[in-house]
Amino acid sequence: MQKVVVDQSFWEIFPDAQVNILYANGIDNHNDQANLTERQQLLKDATAAAGQFLTNETFRLNPVVDQWRGAFQQFKKKKGARSSIEALLKRVNQGRNFDPIDPLVDVYNSVSLTYGVPVGIEDRDKIAGDMHLGQVDGGQSFQPVGADGDEPTLPGEVAYYDDQGAVCRCLNWRDAQRTMLTADSQNIVAVIEAVNPEQAARANEAMAELSKLINRYFDVQPSPVFHLTKGQPIAVVPGNLTK
């Protein structure tokens, strides 16, 4: 994978959107018992911070939830598809806790909760060709994480995709098993989408924090953050990105 490309078809639906991209190499994502307690506290603090996005007793009327539901109505989607940030906030709203999964997932979940933004990370070494974000023709192969069979994309769906099929369906709803993070993932691409200026401001803060946490937990220096817009829709992996 050499770059992320946000297709014109995406900007036609979301002309004021911003997609933040961050690359990092040399991650060691194996579970580390030495920082397990620290990651538990990270998730606990993030869960508490997420309360700022749940000020309305009616869950769907909270702005973060309402805005992303509105965004998902702009394209064809699988029934029940919701933004990843809504899924996280729903757990908080239900009083549920977040247990550590693995270092990288814990880090990006904590950032997502703290800033109220959808965060996704993919294993770059598993991406075939370049990764695109756009409205697809449908029929792209996609086996969801934890599923046994293929669930191809729908015509008109907005998805991340590569030369072999979909990478993540319905923006940030569900990852493909083919490109998902594992303990052996080393070289990654992180994405945060925003569809309005207020979201973009939080996304910028979130990506800056994600960069700091990657450096702190994995002792690697991520790339600068790329802020993709309709005027600058491509983020090339820096040639000097090293461990």
MARDRENVEX-524870 format. One record per residue (C-alpha): residue in one letter; x, z, y. Coordinates in nm, 4 decimals, decimal comma. Each point is the difference from the previous one (the first is absolute). Example, Ala and Ser with C-alpha at 12.3 -4.5 7.8 and 13.67 -1.06 7.14 Angstrom:
2
<atom><type>a</type><x>1,2300</x><z>0,7800</z><y>-0,4500</y></atom>
<atom><type>s</type><x>0,1370</x><z>-0,0660</z><y>0,3440</y></atom>
***
This chain:
243
<atom><type>m</type><x>0,0000</x><z>0,0000</z><y>0,0000</y></atom>
<atom><type>q</type><x>0,1436</x><z>-0,1075</z><y>0,3334</y></atom>
<atom><type>k</type><x>-0,2851</x><z>0,0621</z><y>0,2426</y></atom>
<atom><type>v</type><x>-0,3559</x><z>0,1100</z><y>0,0690</y></atom>
<atom><type>v</type><x>-0,2246</x><z>-0,2669</z><y>0,1523</y></atom>
<atom><type>v</type><x>-0,3388</x><z>0,0785</z><y>0,1523</y></atom>
<atom><type>d</type><x>-0,2007</x><z>-0,3211</z><y>-0,0284</y></atom>
<atom><type>q</type><x>-0,2007</x><z>-0,1609</z><y>0,2785</y></atom>
<atom><type>s</type><x>-0,3153</x><z>0,0694</z><y>-0,2004</y></atom>
<atom><type>f</type><x>0,0527</x><z>0,3739</z><y>0,0511</y></atom>
<atom><type>w</type><x>0,0339</x><z>-0,0326</z><y>0,3780</y></atom>
<atom><type>e</type><x>-0,3177</x><z>-0,2101</z><y>0,0129</y></atom>
<atom><type>i</type><x>-0,1884</x><z>0,3047</z><y>-0,1310</y></atom>
<atom><type>f</type><x>0,2042</x><z>0,2674</z><y>0,1784</y></atom>
<atom><type>p</type><x>0,1553</x><z>-0,1598</z><y>0,3116</y></atom>
<atom><type>d</type><x>0,0955</x><z>0,3361</z><y>0,1559</y></atom>
<atom><type>a</type><x>0,1465</x><z>0,1506</z><y>-0,3155</y></atom>
<atom><type>q</type><x>0,3535</x><z>0,1238</z><y>-0,0528</y></atom>
<atom><type>v</type><x>0,1787</x><z>0,0270</z><y>-0,3356</y></atom>
<atom><type>n</type><x>0,3040</x><z>0,2263</z><y>-0,0117</y></atom>
<atom><type>i</type><x>0,2700</x><z>-0,0764</z><y>-0,2570</y></atom>
<atom><type>l</type><x>0,2949</x><z>0,2130</z><y>-0,1134</y></atom>
<atom><type>y</type><x>0,2635</x><z>-0,0811</z><y>-0,2624</y></atom>
<atom><type>a</type><x>0,2308</x><z>0,2357</z><y>-0,1875</y></atom>
<atom><type>n</type><x>0,2571</x><z>-0,0433</z><y>-0,2760</y></atom>
<atom><type>g</type><x>0,1606</x><z>0,2397</z><y>-0,2438</y></atom>
<atom><type>i</type><x>-0,2946</x><z>0,2353</z><y>-0,0568</y></atom>
<atom><type>d</type><x>0,0227</x><z>0,2450</z><y>-0,2904</y></atom>
<atom><type>n</type><x>-0,3653</x><z>0,0720</z><y>-0,0723</y></atom>
<atom><type>h</type><x>0,0463</x><z>0,2190</z><y>-0,3061</y></atom>
<atom><type>n</type><x>-0,1691</x><z>0,3372</z><y>0,0237</y></atom>
<atom><type>d</type><x>0,2327</x><z>0,2617</z><y>0,1403</y></atom>
<atom><type>q</type><x>-0,0893</x><z>0,3571</z><y>-0,0851</y></atom>
<atom><type>a</type><x>0,2363</x><z>0,1165</z><y>0,2731</y></atom>
<atom><type>n</type><x>-0,2393</x><z>-0,1186</z><y>0,2741</y></atom>
<atom><type>l</type><x>-0,3289</x><z>0,0438</z><y>-0,1872</y></atom>
<atom><type>t</type><x>-0,1005</x><z>0,3099</z><y>0,1978</y></atom>
<atom><type>e</type><x>0,0905</x><z>-0,1772</z><y>0,3229</y></atom>
<atom><type>r</type><x>-0,2159</x><z>-0,3001</z><y>-0,0920</y></atom>
<atom><type>q</type><x>-0,2888</x><z>0,2295</z><y>-0,0876</y></atom>
<atom><type>q</type><x>0,0226</x><z>0,1508</z><y>0,3485</y></atom>
<atom><type>l</type><x>0,0287</x><z>-0,3468</z><y>0,1550</y></atom>
<atom><type>l</type><x>-0,3293</x><z>-0,1000</z><y>-0,1601</y></atom>
<atom><type>k</type><x>-0,1640</x><z>0,3313</z><y>0,0914</y></atom>
<atom><type>d</type><x>0,0987</x><z>-0,0401</z><y>0,3659</y></atom>
<atom><type>a</type><x>-0,1190</x><z>-0,3614</z><y>0,0017</y></atom>
<atom><type>t</type><x>-0,3348</x><z>0,1008</z><y>-0,1479</y></atom>
<atom><type>a</type><x>-0,0458</x><z>0,2519</z><y>0,2792</y></atom>
<atom><type>a</type><x>0,0980</x><z>-0,2606</z><y>0,2619</y></atom>
<atom><type>a</type><x>-0,2566</x><z>-0,2444</z><y>-0,1391</y></atom>
<atom><type>g</type><x>-0,2735</x><z>0,2341</z><y>0,1175</y></atom>
<atom><type>q</type><x>0,0336</x><z>-0,1483</z><y>0,3487</y></atom>
<atom><type>f</type><x>-0,1549</x><z>-0,3215</z><y>-0,1360</y></atom>
<atom><type>l</type><x>-0,3001</x><z>0,1796</z><y>-0,1534</y></atom>
<atom><type>t</type><x>-0,1896</x><z>0,1367</z><y>0,2976</y></atom>
<atom><type>n</type><x>-0,3435</x><z>-0,1363</z><y>-0,0930</y></atom>
<atom><type>e</type><x>-0,1967</x><z>0,1698</z><y>-0,2768</y></atom>
<atom><type>t</type><x>-0,1204</x><z>-0,3427</z><y>-0,1131</y></atom>
<atom><type>f</type><x>0,3105</x><z>-0,1412</z><y>-0,1672</y></atom>
<atom><type>r</type><x>-0,0684</x><z>-0,3687</z><y>0,0676</y></atom>
<atom><type>l</type><x>-0,0401</x><z>0,0649</z><y>0,3748</y></atom>
<atom><type>n</type><x>0,3538</x><z>0,1263</z><y>0,0486</y></atom>
<atom><type>p</type><x>0,1786</x><z>-0,2677</z><y>0,2075</y></atom>
<atom><type>v</type><x>0,2808</x><z>-0,0762</z><y>-0,2459</y></atom>
<atom><type>v</type><x>-0,2493</x><z>-0,0491</z><y>-0,2831</y></atom>
<atom><type>d</type><x>-0,2496</x><z>-0,1925</z><y>0,2129</y></atom>
<atom><type>q</type><x>0,2617</x><z>-0,2358</z><y>0,1451</y></atom>
<atom><type>w</type><x>0,1431</x><z>-0,0942</z><y>-0,3386</y></atom>
<atom><type>r</type><x>-0,3432</x><z>-0,0481</z><y>-0,1533</y></atom>
<atom><type>g</type><x>-0,0737</x><z>-0,2365</z><y>0,2855</y></atom>
<atom><type>a</type><x>0,3253</x><z>-0,1855</z><y>-0,0609</y></atom>
<atom><type>f</type><x>-0,0779</x><z>-0,0388</z><y>-0,3705</y></atom>
<atom><type>q</type><x>-0,3333</x><z>-0,1571</z><y>0,0893</y></atom>
<atom><type>q</type><x>0,1866</x><z>-0,2921</z><y>0,1582</y></atom>
<atom><type>f</type><x>0,1071</x><z>-0,1511</z><y>-0,3328</y></atom>
<atom><type>k</type><x>-0,1137</x><z>-0,0416</z><y>-0,3593</y></atom>
<atom><type>k</type><x>0,0843</x><z>0,3060</z><y>-0,2088</y></atom>
<atom><type>k</type><x>-0,0621</x><z>0,1512</z><y>-0,3392</y></atom>
<atom><type>k</type><x>-0,2924</x><z>0,2406</z><y>-0,0042</y></atom>
<atom><type>g</type><x>0,1123</x><z>0,3504</z><y>0,0880</y></atom>
<atom><type>a</type><x>0,3305</x><z>-0,1056</z><y>0,1567</y></atom>
<atom><type>r</type><x>0,1071</x><z>0,2397</z><y>0,2741</y></atom>
<atom><type>s</type><x>0,3124</x><z>0,0481</z><y>0,2083</y></atom>
<atom><type>s</type><x>0,2600</x><z>0,2250</z><y>-0,1621</y></atom>
<atom><type>i</type><x>-0,0175</x><z>0,2400</z><y>0,2956</y></atom>
<atom><type>e</type><x>-0,3728</x><z>0,0488</z><y>-0,0602</y></atom>
<atom><type>a</type><x>0,0704</x><z>0,0952</z><y>-0,3612</y></atom>
<atom><type>l</type><x>0,2550</x><z>0,2588</z><y>0,1110</y></atom>
<atom><type>l</type><x>-0,2226</x><z>0,1428</z><y>0,2728</y></atom>
<atom><type>k</type><x>-0,2897</x><z>0,0231</z><y>-0,2438</y></atom>
<atom><type>r</type><x>0,2059</x><z>0,2288</z><y>-0,2213</y></atom>
<atom><type>v</type><x>0,0827</x><z>0,2178</z><y>0,2996</y></atom>
<atom><type>n</type><x>-0,3652</x><z>0,0061</z><y>0,1016</y></atom>
<atom><type>q</type><x>-0,0889</x><z>0,1203</z><y>-0,3501</y></atom>
<atom><type>g</type><x>0,2514</x><z>0,2833</z><y>0,0224</y></atom>
<atom><type>r</type><x>0,2283</x><z>-0,1447</z><y>-0,2665</y></atom>
<atom><type>n</type><x>0,3770</x><z>0,0515</z><y>-0,0064</y></atom>
<atom><type>f</type><x>0,2762</x><z>-0,2558</z><y>-0,0475</y></atom>
<atom><type>d</type><x>0,2494</x><z>0,0694</z><y>-0,2779</y></atom>
<atom><type>p</type><x>0,3445</x><z>-0,1638</z><y>0,0020</y></atom>
<atom><type>i</type><x>0,0172</x><z>-0,3320</z><y>-0,1862</y></atom>
<atom><type>d</type><x>0,3476</x><z>-0,1324</z><y>0,0674</y></atom>
<atom><type>p</type><x>0,2234</x><z>0,0291</z><y>0,3085</y></atom>
<atom><type>l</type><x>-0,0862</x><z>-0,3335</z><y>0,1623</y></atom>
<atom><type>v</type><x>-0,3756</x><z>0,0229</z><y>-0,0591</y></atom>
<atom><type>d</type><x>-0,0004</x><z>0,3576</z><y>0,1309</y></atom>
<atom><type>v</type><x>0,1839</x><z>-0,1081</z><y>0,3128</y></atom>
<atom><type>y</type><x>-0,2302</x><z>-0,2893</z><y>0,0837</y></atom>
<atom><type>n</type><x>-0,3170</x><z>0,1925</z><y>-0,0831</y></atom>
<atom><type>s</type><x>0,1114</x><z>0,2754</z><y>0,2357</y></atom>
<atom><type>v</type><x>0,0574</x><z>-0,2540</z><y>0,2781</y></atom>
<atom><type>s</type><x>-0,3350</x><z>-0,1676</z><y>-0,0629</y></atom>
<atom><type>l</type><x>-0,1864</x><z>0,3322</z><y>0,0193</y></atom>
<atom><type>t</type><x>0,1874</x><z>0,1278</z><y>0,3040</y></atom>
<atom><type>y</type><x>-0,0573</x><z>-0,3110</z><y>0,2113</y></atom>
<atom><type>g</type><x>-0,3292</x><z>-0,1256</z><y>-0,1418</y></atom>
<atom><type>v</type><x>0,1358</x><z>-0,3431</z><y>-0,0935</y></atom>
<atom><type>p</type><x>0,0134</x><z>-0,2040</z><y>-0,3230</y></atom>
<atom><type>v</type><x>0,3523</x><z>-0,0093</z><y>-0,1433</y></atom>
<atom><type>g</type><x>0,1127</x><z>-0,2157</z><y>-0,2894</y></atom>
<atom><type>i</type><x>0,3377</x><z>-0,0421</z><y>-0,1677</y></atom>
<atom><type>e</type><x>0,0943</x><z>-0,2687</z><y>-0,2520</y></atom>
<atom><type>d</type><x>0,3034</x><z>-0,0577</z><y>-0,2200</y></atom>
<atom><type>r</type><x>0,1748</x><z>-0,3005</z><y>0,1602</y></atom>
<atom><type>d</type><x>0,1884</x><z>-0,0837</z><y>-0,3183</y></atom>
<atom><type>k</type><x>-0,3337</x><z>-0,0760</z><y>-0,1683</y></atom>
<atom><type>i</type><x>-0,1294</x><z>-0,2331</z><y>0,2720</y></atom>
<atom><type>a</type><x>0,0146</x><z>-0,3664</z><y>-0,1026</y></atom>
<atom><type>g</type><x>0,1102</x><z>-0,2030</z><y>0,3009</y></atom>
<atom><type>d</type><x>-0,1154</x><z>0,1317</z><y>0,3365</y></atom>
<atom><type>m</type><x>-0,2875</x><z>0,2397</z><y>0,0586</y></atom>
<atom><type>h</type><x>-0,2928</x><z>-0,1308</z><y>0,2051</y></atom>
<atom><type>l</type><x>-0,3032</x><z>0,1664</z><y>0,1530</y></atom>
<atom><type>g</type><x>-0,2973</x><z>-0,2232</z><y>0,0562</y></atom>
<atom><type>q</type><x>-0,3415</x><z>-0,1219</z><y>-0,1002</y></atom>
<atom><type>v</type><x>0,0329</x><z>-0,1463</z><y>-0,3498</y></atom>
<atom><type>d</type><x>-0,1815</x><z>-0,2835</z><y>-0,1757</y></atom>
<atom><type>g</type><x>-0,0813</x><z>0,2282</z><y>-0,2927</y></atom>
<atom><type>g</type><x>0,1125</x><z>0,0035</z><y>-0,3608</y></atom>
<atom><type>q</type><x>0,3390</x><z>0,1619</z><y>0,0633</y></atom>
<atom><type>s</type><x>0,0978</x><z>0,1961</z><y>-0,3088</y></atom>
<atom><type>f</type><x>-0,0217</x><z>0,3767</z><y>0,0464</y></atom>
<atom><type>q</type><x>0,0213</x><z>0,2839</z><y>-0,2497</y></atom>
<atom><type>p</type><x>-0,0764</x><z>0,3258</z><y>0,1812</y></atom>
<atom><type>v</type><x>0,2104</x><z>0,3087</z><y>-0,0590</y></atom>
<atom><type>g</type><x>-0,1356</x><z>0,1709</z><y>-0,3110</y></atom>
<atom><type>a</type><x>-0,2180</x><z>-0,2931</z><y>-0,1113</y></atom>
<atom><type>d</type><x>0,0304</x><z>-0,2005</z><y>-0,3216</y></atom>
<atom><type>g</type><x>-0,1131</x><z>-0,3418</z><y>0,1197</y></atom>
<atom><type>d</type><x>0,0192</x><z>-0,2528</z><y>0,2785</y></atom>
<atom><type>e</type><x>-0,2317</x><z>0,0372</z><y>0,3011</y></atom>
<atom><type>p</type><x>0,0639</x><z>-0,3108</z><y>0,2144</y></atom>
<atom><type>t</type><x>-0,0507</x><z>-0,0057</z><y>0,3758</y></atom>
<atom><type>l</type><x>-0,3212</x><z>-0,1278</z><y>0,1560</y></atom>
<atom><type>p</type><x>-0,0239</x><z>-0,3062</z><y>0,2272</y></atom>
<atom><type>g</type><x>0,0332</x><z>0,1190</z><y>0,3591</y></atom>
<atom><type>e</type><x>0,1540</x><z>0,3355</z><y>-0,0898</y></atom>
<atom><type>v</type><x>0,2859</x><z>0,1328</z><y>0,2143</y></atom>
<atom><type>a</type><x>0,2902</x><z>0,0948</z><y>-0,2251</y></atom>
<atom><type>y</type><x>0,3748</x><z>0,0292</z><y>-0,0277</y></atom>
<atom><type>y</type><x>0,1256</x><z>-0,2632</z><y>-0,2430</y></atom>
<atom><type>d</type><x>0,3122</x><z>-0,1749</z><y>-0,1275</y></atom>
<atom><type>d</type><x>0,0817</x><z>-0,2996</z><y>-0,2204</y></atom>
<atom><type>q</type><x>-0,1403</x><z>0,1683</z><y>-0,3126</y></atom>
<atom><type>g</type><x>-0,3249</x><z>0,1444</z><y>0,1331</y></atom>
<atom><type>a</type><x>-0,1388</x><z>0,2860</z><y>0,2047</y></atom>
<atom><type>v</type><x>0,2214</x><z>0,2954</z><y>0,0862</y></atom>
<atom><type>c</type><x>-0,2635</x><z>0,2187</z><y>0,1646</y></atom>
<atom><type>r</type><x>-0,3702</x><z>-0,0894</z><y>0,0269</y></atom>
<atom><type>c</type><x>-0,2334</x><z>0,0498</z><y>0,2955</y></atom>
<atom><type>l</type><x>0,2784</x><z>0,0811</z><y>0,2462</y></atom>
<atom><type>n</type><x>0,1202</x><z>0,3354</z><y>-0,1327</y></atom>
<atom><type>w</type><x>-0,2732</x><z>0,0851</z><y>-0,2489</y></atom>
<atom><type>r</type><x>0,1698</x><z>-0,0326</z><y>-0,3379</y></atom>
<atom><type>d</type><x>0,3512</x><z>-0,0876</z><y>-0,1221</y></atom>
<atom><type>a</type><x>0,0948</x><z>-0,2314</z><y>-0,2829</y></atom>
<atom><type>q</type><x>0,1604</x><z>0,1527</z><y>-0,3054</y></atom>
<atom><type>r</type><x>0,2545</x><z>-0,2824</z><y>0,0134</y></atom>
<atom><type>t</type><x>0,1510</x><z>0,1077</z><y>0,3337</y></atom>
<atom><type>m</type><x>-0,0819</x><z>0,3724</z><y>0,0090</y></atom>
<atom><type>l</type><x>0,2579</x><z>0,2655</z><y>0,0741</y></atom>
<atom><type>t</type><x>0,1593</x><z>0,1734</z><y>-0,2976</y></atom>
<atom><type>a</type><x>0,2747</x><z>0,2557</z><y>-0,0410</y></atom>
<atom><type>d</type><x>0,2447</x><z>-0,2904</z><y>-0,0309</y></atom>
<atom><type>s</type><x>-0,1011</x><z>-0,1719</z><y>0,3262</y></atom>
<atom><type>q</type><x>0,2986</x><z>-0,0327</z><y>0,2318</y></atom>
<atom><type>n</type><x>-0,0685</x><z>-0,2657</z><y>0,2639</y></atom>
<atom><type>i</type><x>-0,3318</x><z>0,0291</z><y>0,1790</y></atom>
<atom><type>v</type><x>-0,2219</x><z>-0,1402</z><y>0,2732</y></atom>
<atom><type>a</type><x>-0,2388</x><z>0,2310</z><y>0,1874</y></atom>
<atom><type>v</type><x>-0,3056</x><z>-0,1264</z><y>0,1892</y></atom>
<atom><type>i</type><x>-0,2464</x><z>0,1551</z><y>0,2435</y></atom>
<atom><type>e</type><x>-0,2897</x><z>-0,2029</z><y>0,1420</y></atom>
<atom><type>a</type><x>-0,1840</x><z>0,0668</z><y>0,3262</y></atom>
<atom><type>v</type><x>-0,2957</x><z>-0,1970</z><y>0,1357</y></atom>
<atom><type>n</type><x>-0,0218</x><z>0,1432</z><y>0,3522</y></atom>
<atom><type>p</type><x>0,2396</x><z>0,1445</z><y>0,2621</y></atom>
<atom><type>e</type><x>-0,0842</x><z>0,3638</z><y>-0,0750</y></atom>
<atom><type>q</type><x>0,0760</x><z>-0,0518</z><y>-0,3676</y></atom>
<atom><type>a</type><x>0,3194</x><z>-0,1877</z><y>0,0891</y></atom>
<atom><type>a</type><x>0,1274</x><z>0,2942</z><y>0,2061</y></atom>
<atom><type>r</type><x>-0,0473</x><z>0,2336</z><y>-0,2951</y></atom>
<atom><type>a</type><x>0,1492</x><z>-0,2576</z><y>-0,2372</y></atom>
<atom><type>n</type><x>0,3149</x><z>-0,0165</z><y>0,2130</y></atom>
<atom><type>e</type><x>0,0391</x><z>0,3785</z><y>-0,0134</y></atom>
<atom><type>a</type><x>-0,0705</x><z>-0,0016</z><y>-0,3719</y></atom>
<atom><type>m</type><x>0,2617</x><z>-0,2645</z><y>-0,0785</y></atom>
<atom><type>a</type><x>0,2604</x><z>0,1836</z><y>0,2067</y></atom>
<atom><type>e</type><x>-0,0747</x><z>0,3162</z><y>-0,1982</y></atom>
<atom><type>l</type><x>0,0097</x><z>-0,1900</z><y>-0,3300</y></atom>
<atom><type>s</type><x>0,3449</x><z>-0,1310</z><y>0,0903</y></atom>
<atom><type>k</type><x>0,1235</x><z>0,3545</z><y>0,0686</y></atom>
<atom><type>l</type><x>-0,1433</x><z>0,1349</z><y>-0,3247</y></atom>
<atom><type>i</type><x>0,1523</x><z>-0,2824</z><y>-0,2067</y></atom>
<atom><type>n</type><x>0,3371</x><z>0,0822</z><y>0,1514</y></atom>
<atom><type>r</type><x>-0,0519</x><z>0,3715</z><y>-0,0617</y></atom>
<atom><type>y</type><x>-0,1197</x><z>-0,0187</z><y>-0,3602</y></atom>
<atom><type>f</type><x>0,1992</x><z>-0,2969</z><y>-0,1274</y></atom>
<atom><type>d</type><x>0,3099</x><z>-0,0023</z><y>0,2229</y></atom>
<atom><type>v</type><x>-0,0419</x><z>-0,3674</z><y>0,0898</y></atom>
<atom><type>q</type><x>-0,0363</x><z>-0,1631</z><y>0,3408</y></atom>
<atom><type>p</type><x>-0,3108</x><z>-0,2205</z><y>0,0175</y></atom>
<atom><type>s</type><x>-0,0197</x><z>-0,3175</z><y>0,2046</y></atom>
<atom><type>p</type><x>-0,1369</x><z>-0,0027</z><y>0,3535</y></atom>
<atom><type>v</type><x>-0,3785</x><z>-0,0153</z><y>0,0116</y></atom>
<atom><type>f</type><x>-0,1526</x><z>-0,3467</z><y>0,0383</y></atom>
<atom><type>h</type><x>-0,3244</x><z>-0,0169</z><y>0,2017</y></atom>
<atom><type>l</type><x>-0,1723</x><z>-0,3181</z><y>-0,1125</y></atom>
<atom><type>t</type><x>-0,2608</x><z>-0,1630</z><y>0,2231</y></atom>
<atom><type>k</type><x>-0,1580</x><z>-0,3449</z><y>0,0197</y></atom>
<atom><type>g</type><x>0,2887</x><z>-0,0992</z><y>0,2291</y></atom>
<atom><type>q</type><x>0,2647</x><z>0,1354</z><y>-0,2386</y></atom>
<atom><type>p</type><x>-0,1388</x><z>-0,0099</z><y>-0,3546</y></atom>
<atom><type>i</type><x>0,3211</x><z>0,0100</z><y>-0,2088</y></atom>
<atom><type>a</type><x>0,2373</x><z>0,2854</z><y>-0,0950</y></atom>
<atom><type>v</type><x>0,3199</x><z>-0,1135</z><y>-0,1716</y></atom>
<atom><type>v</type><x>0,1903</x><z>0,2474</z><y>-0,2169</y></atom>
<atom><type>p</type><x>0,3177</x><z>0,0797</z><y>0,1989</y></atom>
<atom><type>g</type><x>0,3117</x><z>-0,1436</z><y>-0,1594</y></atom>
<atom><type>n</type><x>0,1977</x><z>0,3181</z><y>0,0737</y></atom>
<atom><type>l</type><x>-0,2528</x><z>0,2355</z><y>-0,1605</y></atom>
<atom><type>t</type><x>0,2081</x><z>0,2149</z><y>-0,2321</y></atom>
<atom><type>k</type><x>-0,0167</x><z>0,3285</z><y>-0,1834</y></atom>
***
